[in-house]
Amino acid sequence: MSGHLEAATRHDPSTGSTPTALFAWSGGGIVLLAERSAERWTLARGWRHGDRLDHVRRWSFADPRAFVGQVRRLVGDATGDPAAALAASADAARWARTLG
């Protein structure tokens, strides 16, 4: 099963903050969500079970290359598909470049 990337934003109107771009990928039974906060790249992975996520784990990276590598590893582990892992990591790299 291949995944897909979705554009997403997060905004908390109560803080008056600007919306934050999120990276989202879903496939192989997992969901990946990522954001850049200050100088860190944060990635969360949850296993999809019905309408909830279980066994959620979070990683934080100082370097976007490490973030992109983790996306590739997680997608590859979940799907068993090297092409899907490569495509997801390319999407993650493009997203990271847009945030600088």
CORDA-V655823 format. One record per residue. SS is DSSP state (@ for helix, = for strand, . for the rest). Layout:
# CORDA-V655823
SS + SS
This chain:
# CORDA-V655823
. + . + . + = + = + = + = + = + = + = + . + . + . + . + . + . + . + . + . + = + = + = + = + = + = + = + = + . + . + = + = + = + = + = + = + = + = + . + . + = + = + = + = + = + = + = + = + = + = + . + . + = + = + = + = + = + = + = + = + = + = + . + . + @ + @ + @ + @ + @ + @ + @ + @ + @ + @ + @ + @ + @ + @ + @ + @ + . + . + @ + @ + @ + @ + @ + @ + @ + @ + @ + @ + @ + @ + @ + @ + @ + @ + @ + @ + .
